[in-house]
Amino acid sequence: MEFEEAYVSLPEEGYTYGYVPRPVAVVCVKDNPFTVSHHTPINRNPFLYAVSVQKDNYSYQLLQQSEDFTVNFLPYEFLKEAHLIGKTHGNEVNKWELTKLKPIKGKSVESFMILGSLLIYECKKIEVLDFPDHALLLGLVVQKHYLRGKLKPKKVRYILFHGKNFYSTHIKPKRHTLK
Ligand SMILES: Cc1cc2nc3c(=O)[nH]c(=O)nc-3n(C[C@H](O)[C@H](O)[C@H](O)COP(=O)(O)O)c2cc1C
């Protein structure tokens, strides 16, 4: 295959999602949830987690006044709710009333958590690194919760986002025999 013929090359500027699936999480800052797909673990010990936050989101304003946040991994059955949370703003609507999701108070942090999540990280805010239109929110995971009996590799079904309103979930994973 010849590179020049096979590829369309674009200049730098803006995202190209390329339909690469990314796991969706709902981050709560204080009592406001917003949907993210740009998030990642960044250190094992201590466990540090990072989220890329669009600066015109209401959550970015809330982050300035908050010491913490939570990262909630909802199962695929909650796709509609996660999508709604990612299309509405907490200073305009009450997303809990809109989705009927149940907020619960964090055990170690002030921010809310979402009942029904398969996995929840409670995080203390360490730093917010500002870039032109996004900020990198960096947190220390102080407590983790997983739904009893549900976090099995062949059972879990997370929400995967491909860009442009396309979603999927994963098929039963196979364990590779090569260690
Ligand atoms: C699937 C999906 C993924 C998203 N990923 C991000 C993300 O990684 N970072 C971000 O800041 N916003 C992301 N958004 C957009 C925010 O969730 C959206 O702007 C939301 O309305 C912000 O809510 P707020 O204004 O209450 O903070 C995503 C939205 C969707 C639907």
Ligand as a Chemical Component Dictionary entry (heavy atoms), coordinates in Angstrom:
data_LIG
# 
_chem_comp.id                   LIG 
_chem_comp.type                 NON-POLYMER 
_chem_comp.pdbx_formal_charge   0 
_chem_comp.three_letter_code    LIG 
# 
loop_
_chem_comp_atom.comp_id 
_chem_comp_atom.atom_id 
_chem_comp_atom.alt_atom_id 
_chem_comp_atom.type_symbol 
_chem_comp_atom.charge 
_chem_comp_atom.model_Cartn_x 
_chem_comp_atom.model_Cartn_y 
_chem_comp_atom.model_Cartn_z 
_chem_comp_atom.pdbx_ordinal 
LIG C1  C1  C 0 -20.590 11.182 24.430 1  
LIG C2  C2  C 0 -20.142 12.545 24.876 2  
LIG C3  C3  C 0 -18.824 12.757 25.226 3  
LIG C4  C4  C 0 -18.403 14.003 25.705 4  
LIG N1  N1  N 0 -17.098 14.178 26.079 5  
LIG C5  C5  C 0 -16.719 15.345 26.648 6  
LIG C6  C6  C 0 -15.414 15.485 27.199 7  
LIG O1  O1  O 0 -14.580 14.572 27.173 8  
LIG N2  N2  N 0 -15.119 16.685 27.805 9  
LIG C7  C7  C 0 -16.031 17.712 27.878 10 
LIG O2  O2  O 0 -15.713 18.777 28.435 11 
LIG N3  N3  N 0 -17.262 17.612 27.354 12 
LIG C8  C8  C 0 -17.632 16.443 26.763 13 
LIG N4  N4  N 0 -18.892 16.316 26.265 14 
LIG C9  C9  C 0 -19.778 17.474 26.264 15 
LIG C10 C10 C 0 -20.371 17.810 27.617 16 
LIG O3  O3  O 0 -20.849 16.664 28.281 17 
LIG C11 C11 C 0 -21.525 18.823 27.388 18 
LIG O4  O4  O 0 -20.982 20.013 26.877 19 
LIG C12 C12 C 0 -22.382 19.078 28.603 20 
LIG O5  O5  O 0 -23.557 19.717 28.172 21 
LIG C13 C13 C 0 -21.696 19.906 29.674 22 
LIG O6  O6  O 0 -22.576 20.049 30.763 23 
LIG P1  P1  P 0 -22.458 21.284 31.809 24 
LIG O7  O7  O 0 -22.579 22.561 30.995 25 
LIG O8  O8  O 0 -23.586 21.059 32.760 26 
LIG O9  O9  O 0 -21.107 21.160 32.431 27 
LIG C14 C14 C 0 -19.330 15.075 25.782 28 
LIG C15 C15 C 0 -20.670 14.870 25.412 29 
LIG C16 C16 C 0 -21.078 13.616 24.974 30 
LIG C17 C17 C 0 -22.523 13.402 24.594 31 
# 
loop_
_chem_comp_bond.comp_id 
_chem_comp_bond.atom_id_1 
_chem_comp_bond.atom_id_2 
_chem_comp_bond.value_order 
_chem_comp_bond.pdbx_ordinal 
LIG C1  C2  SING 1  
LIG C2  C3  SING 2  
LIG C2  C16 DOUB 3  
LIG C3  C4  DOUB 4  
LIG C4  N1  SING 5  
LIG C4  C14 SING 6  
LIG N1  C5  DOUB 7  
LIG C5  C6  SING 8  
LIG C5  C8  SING 9  
LIG C6  O1  DOUB 10 
LIG C6  N2  SING 11 
LIG N2  C7  SING 12 
LIG C7  O2  DOUB 13 
LIG C7  N3  SING 14 
LIG N3  C8  DOUB 15 
LIG C8  N4  SING 16 
LIG N4  C9  SING 17 
LIG N4  C14 SING 18 
LIG C9  C10 SING 19 
LIG C10 O3  SING 20 
LIG C10 C11 SING 21 
LIG C11 O4  SING 22 
LIG C11 C12 SING 23 
LIG C12 O5  SING 24 
LIG C12 C13 SING 25 
LIG C13 O6  SING 26 
LIG O6  P1  SING 27 
LIG P1  O7  DOUB 28 
LIG P1  O8  SING 29 
LIG P1  O9  SING 30 
LIG C14 C15 DOUB 31 
LIG C15 C16 SING 32 
LIG C16 C17 SING 33 
# 
